[in-house]
């Protein structure tokens, strides 16, 4: 049994000495014993709710975490925080809440730990923004921490093939063109999501789950097992034990999350053809540790990483298939063998990445994952772009695309709703580049995802016949020639605000460029005539977010991070 000195831990402020007798009374009221109060307090936070299937299996797993903590001589303290689930928020004003929820999740976890002086933290998350939100809180607080993903959903079956919720979104486009009946669309919606768990393709949740292992904050193999499988509970239990080991050894998140481990994280995003949202979340994590790792730094890693995982939406398979094939460790092992990841990074096992991968063998009898020297393509599945239309950069997922260059004429919309309506009514033509602006972090506010629009385009059979550019962002499920995170955003007068219908734009994902065929002089003339738009929110959380949020290329963070930090919570 490990021995811990409470006099050196944050929980001494709520449990140690005669002056804390009133505080101990509250713990005794919850049936804790004196021995329980004398042990380290471990926060066990989950983003459980009944908003969507992503989250409904999390409380079960949290109970296993608590048992692991108890068995390793800790006292677990369970709490929940919010989640906004993108699948429900998509396609209407609710999506403005999504990215903001990442900050609220991080902030609320921080406040709970600070307010109650917990000594360590285990986070269980199931949906897109909850994964980076909890990881950000861990790094910010810097108490020994372990992250565990709640698991992916099982694939549905429709007419003899595996389907996900994206097939339903794209079904709307097919319905609009008459290639799918209303009855079939409804049948598809009934079977697309057959279990608990996050969306099954390599969308944002599964992308960030892979990141959790690659960056070292999660136990090996913990990201893979689907949510309904009770096998997940053993990883939850081991996560509870692991955090106590970290506490004993004083291994903290900032010992784990470093420049090198962030590069490892970006590598696995590219290798899996993962979500462009990683281009937001990795810079936000970097901000928490006070290092510069912006969108274009992420893009540099993407550019040199081979694309190895044949996963939806660009490929054939879903998260369950990757788990059965060998999971994240097998992919990390081949990337390590190829010299694409750093092996000397510390992880929550208390061992380095190299040590964790020592006995991992590549399964040659599967088709989901390729070896580093036999890639689907030599470049990563996600590409960064820069040019006179995006001086701060933009990002595009190229996994599954046949063409990596696109030249077309601008068709400008100032809201997602107006763009979607035009697409729905097929008021666009081949060769158009649909511009959706004033949807950035400030302009939205909240930087909405555009899955409803992009899926409708793909469902109408126009996925590679038109392109889309936005200062908003995309779902990890988006496919097609779709460029997001364009900065500076329209709300602050970025070049995207100056575009007019008919302007010719060149996108080159091979060279990493995005340019409008306008001279500096012409852009300057238009800028003089440009006037900022009035925001539709004058109060509440969305207004508050718009006052504090930074640019997308730096992660859309709402605070200065470690560079302005005076003292870290873990050392109070």
C-alpha positions, -999 to +999 in steps of 0.1 A: +000+000+000+014+033-011+021+060+015+012+096+007+020+127+027-011+148+028+009+177+042+024+182+007-009+177-013-036+203-022-062+183-002-045+193+030-064+226+027-097+207+031-088+178+053-057+181+075-053+195+110-077+207+137-087+239+118-102+217+090-126+199+113-156+217+097-144+206+063-141+170+074-177+171+087-189+174+052-169+143+042-182+123+072-217+133+061-211+114+029-200+082+048-163+087+043-142+074+072-113+090+089-090+067+069-107+078+037-102+115+045-065+108+053-059+095+017-054+116-014-085+130-030-089+121-067-114+139-088-132+116-112-149+137-138-171+125-166-191+143-193-221+120-188-255+132-200-285+120-219-280+144-248-267+118-272-253+082-273-217+095-270-221+101-233-245+075-218-219+049-211-196+072-192-210+070-157-206+032-157-170+036-166-165+063-140-175+037-113-147+015-125-123+044-123-134+050-087-128+013-078-093+015-093-085+046-072-098+030-040-078-002-046-047+019-050-052+038-017-070+069-029-103+084-022-123+092-054-146+122-057-169+119-087-184+149-105-199+156-139-195+185-163-214+196-194-212+183-230-226+198-261-230+170-286-223+181-322-246+156-338-276+172-320-263+208-323-255+204-360-273+225-387-289+251-365-279+279-341-271+253-314-238+246-331-226+280-319-224+264-284-202+235-295-166+249-295-175+272-266-184+241-246-147+230-248-138+261-227-167+256-203-157+219-198-120+229-191-131+258-169-156+238-149-133+209-143-106+234-132-130+252-108-142+220-093-107+207-086-095+241-074-126+246-052-123+213-034-085+209-035-083+175-053-049+160-056-052+142-089-077+138-118-091+111-140-113+123-169-138+102-188-151+119-220-172+107-250-179+135-274-159+159-296-152+189-274-152+170-241-120+152-250-098+182-255-117+201-228-107+176-201-072+173-214-068+211-213-080+211-177-055+184-168-025+203-183-037+236-168-041+222-133-010+200-136-020+176-110-013+139-118-040+130-144-052+102-166-076+106-195-099+078-208-121+079-238-157+066-233-155+046-266-170+046-300-204+036-312-209+003-332-215+006-369-251+003-382-261-019-411-281-008-441-286-027-472-257-049-466-231-023-457-217-006-425-232+029-420-226+058-396-246+090-389-227+107-418-246+084-442-278+099-428-266+134-433-255+125-469-288+108-473-305+142-470-286+153-501-296+121-519-332+128-509-330+163-523-319+149-557-345+122-557-319+094-555-332+082-520-368+079-509-381+094-477-389+059-465-353+047-471-340+079-454-361+071-423-350+034-424-314+045-425-319+069-396-333+040-375-302+018-379-273+042-383-266+045-346-272+012-329-255+016-296-239+039-270-207+056-280-193+084-301-196+086-339-178+056-354-157+070-382-124+089-378-143+120-369-134+144-341-141+121-311-121+092-324-094+115-337-089+130-302-091+096-287-062+085-308-045+118-297-050+109-260-028+078-264-003+094-288+002+124-265+007+101-235-023+111-214-042+078-218-033+042-212-023+021-243-053+005-260-078+024-239-090+045-269-101+015-290-127-007-273-163+003-284-184+019-257-210-009-253-183-035-245-178-040-208-141-047-216-138-009-215-144-011-177-110-028-172-093+002-188-113+025-166-102+005-136-066+005-146-068+043-152-079+048-116-049+027-104-025+045-129-033+080-115-023+069-080+010+056-094+015+090-111+007+107-078+032+085-059+059+093-085+048+129-089+045+126-127+024+155-139+007+163-172+033+189-181+059+162-178+039+143-204+025+170-227+056+186-244+065+199-278+076+164-288+043+147-276+023+174-294+042+164-325+033+128-318-003+138-315-003+157-348+013+127-365-014+103-355-041+128-367-024+128-402-018+091-403-054+083-396-069+110-419-084+125-387-105+155-380-094+190-390-106+200-355-073+187-342-058+219-358-077+238-331-073+215-302-036+208-303-027+246-303-051+251-274-033+223-255+000+240-264-013+272-250-019+255-216+018+246-214+030+279-227+046+269-260+040+280-296+024+252-316+000+268-340-020+256-369+009+258-393+032+240-369+006+212-369+004+214-407+042+209-410+038+176-392+008+166-413+028+173-445+055+148-437+033+120-422+022+090-443-015+083-444-019+048-430-054+042-417-082+034-442-110+050-420-142+068-428-151+094-439-124+092-466-119+054-463-138+022-457-136+013-420-148+025-386-132+027-352-143-008-342-124-022-371-092-003-361-096-017-326-099-053-340-070-047-363-046-038-335-056-004-322-037+028-316-005+011-302+000-009-335-003+023-355+021+041-331+046+012-334+048+014-372+051+052-371+079+048-345+096+022-367+095+047-395+110+075-374+078+096-375+072+098-337+094+105-307+099+075-284+114+093-254+082+110-244+068+102-209+033+086-206+008+079-179+021+044-176+052+059-159+071+046-189+082+062-222+064+058-255+093+036-267+089+013-236+052+011-241+056+000-277+084-025-271+063-057-274+037-045-300+037-065-332+021-055-365-009-076-375-004-084-412-037-102-414-059-070-414-067-044-440-074-013-419-039-001-410-008+000-433+028-001-424+048+031-426+065+020-458+033+010-475+010+040-471-023+048-487-005+080-497+029+095-487+014+127-474-009+130-443-046+129-447-049+165-435-031+195-450-025+231-439-029+260-465-016+295-465-019+324-490-034+358-496-068+345-487-056+329-455-025+347-442-029+330-408-036+297-425-065+272-432-069+235-431-083+208-454-088+170-450-076+154-482-080+118-472-100+101-500-098+131-524-089+122-560-078+158-569-057+180-547-061+212-567-092+232-573-098+265-591-132+281-591-153+312-586-165+325-553-202+322-543-204+342-511-227+336-481-225+355-448-242+327-427-243+290-427-281+290-430-281+310-462-254+287-477-273+255-467-306+269-482-288+276-515-273+241-515-306+225-506-323+243-536-293+234-558-286+271-565-249+265-573-230+251-602-200+229-609-168+249-604-183+271-576-164+277-544-189+282-517-178+308-492-193+307-457-180+336-436-187+355-404-188+320-387-153+323-371-147+322-333-156+359-329-180+363-359-202+333-351-196+336-323-185+300-317-171+288-350-198+265-362-192+232-380-207+229-415-215+192-418-251+198-428-240+218-458-210+197-468-230+164-464-258+178-486-233+187-513-218+152-512-252+136-511-261+155-543-231+140-560-211+172-561-185+164-535-155+170-558-172+193-583-174+222-559-152+235-530-161+252-498-141+277-478-151+291-444-137+309-414-158+284-394-149+247-391-160+213-402-171+181-385-145+154-385-171+136-407-169+162-435-155+150-468-149+168-501-127+198-509-136+218-478-112+244-463-118+256-428-103+278-401-094+305-426-078+334-408-080+362-401-117+356-399-143+378-416-154+395-383-120+412-379-117+421-416-097+392-429-094+387-467-124+363-467-146+393-457-135+411-489-145+384-514-172+390-539-192+367-561-172+357-592-137+362-576-114+334-589-097+313-561-069+288-564-066+260-538-036+237-540-033+211-513-001+197-528+017+231-525-003+241-494-016+273-509-049+292-511-051+324-530-076+347-546-066+363-579-067+399-566-038+423-563-027+437-530-039+471-542-074+457-550-077+440-516-066+472-499-093+492-518-120+467-508-107+468-472-112+505-470-149+501-479-154+471-455-175+477-423-177+453-394-210+435-388-229+439-356-230+407-336-264+391-329-256+384-293-253+413-268-253+392-236-248+357-222-222+331-228-218+336-265-212+374-260-187+367-233-169+342-255-166+367-283-149+392-260-121+368-250-115+343-277-083+343-297-077+335-334-083+300-348-047+294-358-037+297-321-065+273-310-093+297-303-082+299-267-099+322-242-070+329-218-032+335-221-022+301-208+011+293-190+029+323-204+010+346-181+006+320-153+018+332-118+015+299-100+003+265-109-026+249-090-008+217-083+017+236-060-008+254-038 
